[in-house]
Amino acid sequence: MKKMLISSLLFLGITTTANAKTVEDFQTWGNVTATGSLGVVNPELKNMKYWVEGQGRFGNDTSQFSQGMVRAGLGYAVMDKVSIWLGYAFVPTEEPFTKKPFDEHRIWQQLLWSDKFADITLTSRTRLEQRFIPTGSDVGWRFRQMFKASVPLAYDFSFVVDEFVFKLLDAKTQNHFERFIIFSISFWLCGGANRTIWHLGFCRAAR
């Protein structure tokens, strides 16, 4: 089965640094993700899955392109509701995420679980990333844990608690630790296999 999600996330990001300086920025994030089974190509590959994703992020109060992402991966369904993944991502980054623009390469692995209980869909995504950044001399390691609870309400409205991100090892300093907490509310504009989703949310990043 093929599923495509087209979404846009609007949020106010607050970043707190070690010296207690706070920076606020209103940003717009766009995302297009297509996932499905390779069984449509060959029935013997029904347990193999694909993931293709594109993102565009606009910062400095949504006045400029700040970061993009092209992510692709292959997965395998080890059980009906559990799959493991391996993939690659290309991430060009500019202000306000960095003072000097750079292109980042990532290798990522993840464990994905999803199940439905009555009208509530629960999802857990555990991801490990290896980040290759030209401004650093070492490989950066980052752990990401997403918990999502989707509760359909009137007009296909759902509430989502998103993601916690921990940078285990910074590619430059080797001692950096940060956490992102994202909360969002999703608006499902149409149903079926192809859905257009709008997210309105809040992001807090602590270093």
N, C-alpha and C positions, 0 to 999 in steps of 0.2 A: 504494500500500500504506500502510495506517495502522499506526502503532506507538505504543504508550503505555508509558511507563516510570514506575513508582511506586517511589520510593526514599527512604531515610532515611539520613542520614550522622551518625554520632556521632564527635566528635573532641575532643581536648584542644588548645586553641589557645594558642600562646605568641606574644606580641607584644613585640618589642624596640624601644624608642624610641631617639632620638638621645642621650639622656643616660644610656643603659645601664640604664634601669629596665625590669624584666621583669614582665609581668602574665600570669598563667595563668588560664584559664577553661575549664571543661568545658561544651560546648554540644551541642545536638541540632538538626540541620538536616533538614527534610523537603522533599521535592521531588516534584512531579507534572509530567511533560512528555509532551505529545502531538505527534507529527510525522507528516507524511504527504504525499501528492501530491494536488493539486487535480484530477488526472485522474479521480477518482471522481465529480466533479461534471460535468466535461466532458472527454472524451478529448483534445481539442485543448490542454488545459492540463496534460498529463501531466508536462511539465518544470517546472511551477510547484509549489512546496512551501509548506507552512505549519508554523509552530512556535508552540505555545501552552504556557506554563510557569507554574507557581505554586510559590512557596517560602515556608516558614515557618522562622524561626531563633529558637531559644530560648537565651538566655545567662544569665550570672550563675549558673553551675552548673545550667543548665536550669530555672531557677526562674521565668523570666518571658519573655514575648514580647519579642524584641529587634529583629527585622527581618523584613519580608515582601517579596515580590517577585511582580509579575505581569508576565510578559514575553511579547510576541507578535511574530511576524515573518513575512515572506514571502521565499521563496528561489527560485532558478532553477538547474536542473541544467545547467551548461555542458558537462559531460562525464558519463560514467556514474558516476564516483566522486568528482566535484568539483562543489560547488554554492556559489553566492554568496548572501548574505542581507542584508536590511535590516529593522530592527525598532525597537520602542519598549518601555521598561520603566518601571514605576512602583514605587518602593522606599520605603516608610515605614520609618524607622529610629529606634530608641530605645536606651537603655542596654543593654549596656556599650559599644556601638559609638560612642555620642556622649553628651555630657552634656546636650544640649538636643535633644529630639526634632524631627525634620524630615521632610518628604516630598521625595523626590528623583525627578526625571524624567531618563530616559536615552534617547538615540538610539544605536543600535548597528549596526555592519556586520561581517560575518564571511565568511571563506573556510573551507569545510569539505571535508576530504578523508578518505576511509575506504577501506581495501582489506584483503583477507584473504589471508594467505600461510600455506598449510597450515592449522594449527589456531590461528594467531595473527592476531587482528584489530588492525590499526594504524589509529589515528585522529589527525588533526591538525586543530585548530580555531584559527584566527587571528582575533581579534576586536578591533575598535577601538570605544571608547565615548566619547560626549560626555555629560558629567554636568552637570545643571542643579540646583544646590543652593541653597536660599534663604539659607543662612548665608554664601555667598560671592558675590562681585561679578563673577566671571569663569566661563567655561565650563571645566570640568575635562576633561582628556583622559586616557584610560587604555587601555593596550595589554595584551591578554591572549593568552597562547599556551598551549594545552593539547596535550600529547602523551599518548596513551593506548594501552597495549598490553594486550589482553585475551587471556588464555590459559586456556581451559576445563580444569579439573582434575576431580577426583572430585566428584560431586554438584553439577555446574554451578558450581564455584567459580572465580573469576577474580581476577587481580591487576591493579590499575590504578595507574599513575603519572599524577597528574592535571595540575595547572595551575601556571603561572608568571604572575604579574600585575605589571605595571609601571605606576605612575601617572606619566604623562609630564608633566602639568601640573595642579597642585592648583587647585580652583575658588576657593580663598580666598587662598592665599599665593603661588601661581604658582611655587613652588620646591620642592615636595614630591616625594619619590621613595620608593616603597615596593615591596616584593616579597612575594608570597605563594607559598609552596610547599606543595602539598597532596599527600599520599600516601594512598591508600585501598585497601582490599581489599573486593571486591564479592562478595556472596552472591546468586546468581540462584535465587529460590525457585520459579519456574515458567517454562516455556518457551513457545514460540509467538510470535505477534505481540505479545501483551500480556504483559509481564513485570513482576514485582515484585522489586526489587533492594534489598538492604541493604548499605550501605557502612560499614566500620569504618576510621577513618583518623586522620591527624595533620595539623595545619595549623601552619605557622610563618610569621608575618608580621614583616617587618623594615622599619623606617622609618629 
